[in-house]
Amino acid sequence: MAPKKLRIRGEAQVPDESKEPATEDEKWLLVPGRIENFTYTGKNVRVPGSLIGAAIRKYWPGMYTPILGGESKLAYTWEDYEIAPYPGFASAADAVIKKFWRNYRVATEHKDRADVVLRNMCRKLTRQQWYNQRITCIGHFYAEQGVRYTKPEIVQGLAPAMTIDEFMSVVPHWADNNKRAAFMELVKNWVGENPDFKAVSDRNKANRGSQGTHTAGSSSTDRYRERLGKKLGRELGEMEAWTHMKLVTPGPNEPRPAPEMYYGKAKENKERYCEEYAKLHPEVEDPMTEPVDEVAMMLAGSGQPHGRPACLAGGFKPQRNFTQIKATLPSGSYATSSRTTCRSRVEVDTQLEEAYAVAYEEYLEKVKEHDLVKDAYVQWTSNQMASFTRFMMTGVREEPLPEPPHPGPTRCSRPRRSSISCTSVSVS
């Protein structure tokens, strides 16, 4: 079976429609901007994230020894995979990477950057496998008893707690035979017998709260929207799909139809967005079915708290910042909190906002450059650690890779308004 085509999701250049693509690759490859994830072409195939999860489970090292003669450790994170050996490969991480590239391909000129994307996805998905496997084991165990519990019910704690012996009766095939002892250590984390793991788990539960965030599972906003559209038999707007995703699924004992409930502050965010949208487009009856309005989105959330808008946090990226949008609005149309200012003339204010916007764009470019340098340096560090581990175990010294530029201790500083002169409007 031929490998599936991959493209890197990011800021794509607009293709010239008057020019016929020279090669087949140009028809599907997006020119990468800020790398975030993979998309793929093809039908009825395993999506990239799903294949990565399957490979992480298949090549799980179980218990391994980080240092020769030291204590055994449970492989739980992607960093463990990069150090732990695996028969036939340089490491368990190497096995996962090679398995992935046997099934997918990407244009040669983007291979290095695609490897960075792949490793970032592996780092994120490794911990998620053990969380999902606990839910899978609980569902399988009670299914054998003739009782069905859905994933939301298990997450909400409606399924009775299980013991170690009960978990060990439903060991998955990838952890059977020589990995049963390692799987038992994993189960001890789930039942709370590992005090260190339990302390971290309790802290994270308190930080997350008990209501969750959405009902889409690990699906992205776009994938959830596409799946829901096929189910309803029509195309959904982005905000309409986001609203469905934020609705709380009624429990089995709640009356039907149950009252409409939302996760977190989704209801308030939706109402503010509709209110701002109605001000800009009074002729529209239902803003939720219309394309997302950037101005209404930014005004409803007062910008991007924590770097993301209040709605569609993972699927909407404004092209202008909050300051630029407010500069286009009529004076007094948007109420902001009062602040002390030394500026008195309106024409100076406009120039200052424009200069700050330019400085902010330069800051974002520096952040992108820093992230690329940091990813390359982290990858080099991981390779060096894996090479040293193999040397300690085999005695074979490998040729060291050239050290990439060091990213520095911190990110570049965000431009402040005080760095822009009020008189000359020059960026420091």
N, C-alpha and C positions, 0 to 999 in steps of 0.2 A: 504494500500500500504506500502510495507516494506521500511524502510529508505535506502537511497542510501549510498554507501560506499565512504568515503573520505580518501584521503591521504594528507600528508603535503609535499609540494614541498620544496626541499632544496638539500643539498648534500647527495645523497643516497649512501649507501654501495653497493659494487658490489656483487650480490648474487652468491653463489656457485652453478654452473649449474649441478654439479655432485650429488648434494643432493636434494632429492625431498622435497618440502615444507611440513612441518608437519601439518599445518592447512591452512584453506582457506584464513585467514587474511594475511598470509605471502606471498600470491600470488599478493597482490595489495598494501600492506602497505610499504611505503618508510621510511627508518630510517631517521629522520629529522636531518639536520645539521643546517644551518642558516635558520630560519623559515621566509618565505615570503608570501606564498599564499597557497590556497587549490587547488588540482586537484580532479577529481572525476571519478568513474567508472559507466558506464551505458549509455544507448542511449535514445534519445528523452525525456530527463528530463530537468527540469530547472537547469541551472548551479548555483553553490553556490552564486556567486556575484549577479546574477539576483534575486535569492530568498531573499537575504539580502535586496536588494533595495525594493522589494515588501513588505517585513515585516516592513521596516522603514517607508514606506508610510502608511501602514495599521494601525500601532500603533503610528502614529504621535500624540503627545500630544496637538498640536495647541498652545493655550495660556495657560500658567501655572504660578503659584506664587512661586518663589524660596524660599521666606521667608514668614512665616506666618504673614499676615497683610501687606505685602509689595505690590509693584506694579507688575502687570502681565507682563509676558515676552513671546516673541515668541520663540518657540522651533526651533532652526535652526542648532544646532551642536549636536554631540553625547554626549557631556557633559550635554547638556540640557536634553537629554533622560535619562541619569543616575540619574538625580535629579527629573524630573517631574513624578508625580504619574500616574498610569493607572489602571482602574478598573480591579480587578481580579489578578493583579500582583504587585510585590514590586515596580516596576517602569516601565517606557516605555522601557528602555533598557533591563530589565528582560524579557519583553514580546517578544522583537525581538530575544533575545538569545534562549529562550525556543521554539519559533516557528521554528528557524533554526534546533535545535537538534531533533525536531519531524520528520524532513524530511531527515536528514543525520546522519551518525554515524561514529565514529573513534575508533581505538583500545583504550582500557581502559588505557594502560600505557602512552598514549600520549594525554589523555584528557586535562590535565592541560595546556600543551603547545598549544594544539589546541584552547583552550579558549582564549589564548593571541592573536593568529592569528586572530580569529574571531572578537575580540574587535577592533583590529587594522584595519581590513577591514571595520567594521561598522563606525569607526571614519573617515575613508577616504571617504566612500560612502555616508554619511549622507548629507554633503553639495552638493554633486553631484546631489542628487535627485531634489533639487530645481532648479538647472540650467537646468536639463533635462526637468522638468515639464513646465518651461516657454516656451521652444521650442515646447513641445507637445501641449500646449494650443494655441500657435500661429498657428501651423499647423492645429489643429482641427477647429479653428475659421474660417480661410480662406477656408478650405475644405467645410464648410457649405455654404460659399458664392460661391462655384463653382470654386475656384482658388486653385491650388496646389503649395505649397512651400516646397522644400526639406530642410532637416536639414542644409546642407552647405549654402544654400541661406539665411536661417534665421540667421545663425551665422554671415554671411557676411553683414547683415543688409539690404538685398534686399526686405524683407517683410515690408510693412508699419507699423509704430508704432501703438500700440493698447492702448486704454484707460482702466481705471479701470473697467468701465461698460462692456466693450467688453471682458475683461479677466473673469469677474464674470459670463458671459453667458456660459462659457465652464468650469465650476468648475468640477474637477474630482470626481469620485464617493467616493473616500476615504476621501475627504474633504467636502462633502456635509452635509446637515442638521446642526448638532451642531458645525461644524468646519468652517462654512462659514465666520464668523467674523475673525477667525485666518487666513484663506486663503486670505482675503482681505488685512490683514497686510503684508502677503507675496507678494501680488501683488503690494503694495505700494513700496516695495523694488525694484521690477522690473521696475516700471515706473519712479523711481527717486524721489519719494516724501519723502523718509527717507534720510535726509542729511548725517547722519553718514554712512549709508550703501552706499550711492552714492559716498562719498569721498573715501571709501575703494575700491569700484568697479572701479572708475576712475584710482586710483593708480595701481591696478592690471592690468587693460587694458594697461596702459602705459608700465608696466614691460613685459607683454606678447608680445606686438606688435600686429599687425593686420592680420598677415598671418597664424597664427596657427602653428602646428607642424607636423601633419600627418592626414591621412584620415581614420584611423582605429577606431575612436571613443573610446569606453572604452575597446575594445578587446585587449588582449595581443598579442605579436608578434607571438607566436606559434598558437594561435587560428585564427588570421588573415591569417597566412600562410596556415593552414588547410582548411579554408573556400575558399580562393582564389584557392587553388589546386583543390578542388572539382569543382569549377566553370570553370576552364580551362581544367579539365580532365587530369591532370598530376601532378606529385610531383614537388614542387618548392624547390630550394635551399634557405637557410636562407637569403643570401644577395639579391637574386632575389626578394623574398617576401618583404624584407625591402625597396627595390627600388620602388616597386609598392605602398607601403604604404606611401612613401614620395612624390609621384607625386601629384601635385595640380589638383583637378578636374576642368575641364573647366566650365566656367559660361554659362548660357543659351544663352547669346548674343554673345559669342565668336565663331569664325569660326571653323568648323570641317573639318579635324582634327586640333585641336589647337596646337600651339607650346608647346613642352615639358617644363614644369616648375616644380621646386622642392621647398619644404618647407625648409626655413633656409639655412644651408650650406651643405645640403645633397648631392648636385651635386659635390661640391668640395671634400667632404669626400669620395664619391664613386670613383672619379677619382684617388685620392691619394692611396686608397686601391688597385685598379686595377694596378696601377703603381708598388707598392711594391710587389704585388702578381706576376706580370710578371717577376720581377727580381729573385724571388725565384723559379718560375715554368714557364720557358720560353716556355715549350712545350704545355701549356694549352691555348686554344684559347679564352674561355670566363670564366673569374674567377667568374662571378656572379652565374653561375650554379653549381660551385664546393662547397664542404664543406668549412666552414670558416677556414682560416689559422690564427692561433693565432699570429704568428710572423708578418705577413703582417698587421694584424689589429692593433697591438700595434705600429709598426713602422709608419704606415700611420697617426695615431693620436698622435704620440709622447707621448705614454703612455695613461693614463686615466685622462684627465682633469676633475676635480670635481668628481673623483672617478668612472667615467664610460668611456668606449671607445667611439670614435666619431661615429661609426656605431653600430647598434644593441645595443643601450645603455641599454635597458631593458631586453634583451634576451641573451646576451653573457657575460660570466664571464671567463676571462683569468685565467689559472692555474698558470702562472708566472707573476711577475711584470716586469716593463719596464727595470729595472736595470739587472735582471736576464737574460732577453732576449738579451740585448746588450752585456752581458758578453760572450755569445755563438757565436757572430758574429766575423768574421775576423777583425783584426785591420784596421781602416780607411774605413770600408765598410759602416758605417753609420755616417754621419756628424752631430756633435752636437755643440751647442754654446760653445765658449771658456769660461773657468772659471779659476779662480786663484786656484792653488793647491800646497800643500806642499809635495806632493808625487813624487818621481822621478823614483823608480824602478817598473818595470812591475809586478814582482812577488808579491810585496807588494800590488799593486792595486787589483790584483785578490783575494788575501786573504781578503782585506778590503770589496770588493763587496760581497764575500760569507758571511762574518760576518754580514754585514748590512742586507743581505737577511734573515738570521736566526733571527736577531732582529726584522725585519719587520713582519715576520710570528708570532713571539711571541706577537707583538703589535696587530695584527689582532685577535688573540685568546682572548686577554684581552678585546678588543672591543666587541666581541661576548658575553663574560661573563658579561660585564657591561650592555649590552643591555637587557639580560635576567633579571638581577637584577632590572634594571630600570622599565621594563614592569611589573614585579611583584609588585614593590613599587607603581607604578601609579595605578594599579588595586586595591591595598589595600586602597590607598587614596580615590579612587572613591567610594569604598564600604563604607568607613567610612562616607563620605559626604552623601551618600544615606541613611545610617542608622540614621544619625543625623536628616536628613530631615523628615524621617518617625517618629522619636521620637517626633519632634516638632509638627507633625500633629496628631499623635495618642496617644502620651503619653506612648507608650510601649517601654521599653528599651531593646535593643537586646544585646546578649553576644558579647563583642568586639572580633574581630579576632586578632591573634597574629601579631605584627608588623614585617614585613620582613626586611632584612638588607637594610640600606639606600644606594642608589647608589653613593652618593657623589656629589659634586657640578659640576664637569666636568668629561669628559672622561680622560682615562689615556693618558699620553703624547706620541706622536709619536716619535720613536727613531730617533735621529739625528746622522749624520755621526761623529759629534764631540764627541759623547759618545762612539765611538769605537777607541781603541788605534791603532795607525799606526805601532807601534813596536811589541806589543805582540798580536795584533789582538784579544783582549778579549772584550766581550760585557759587558759594565758597567751595 
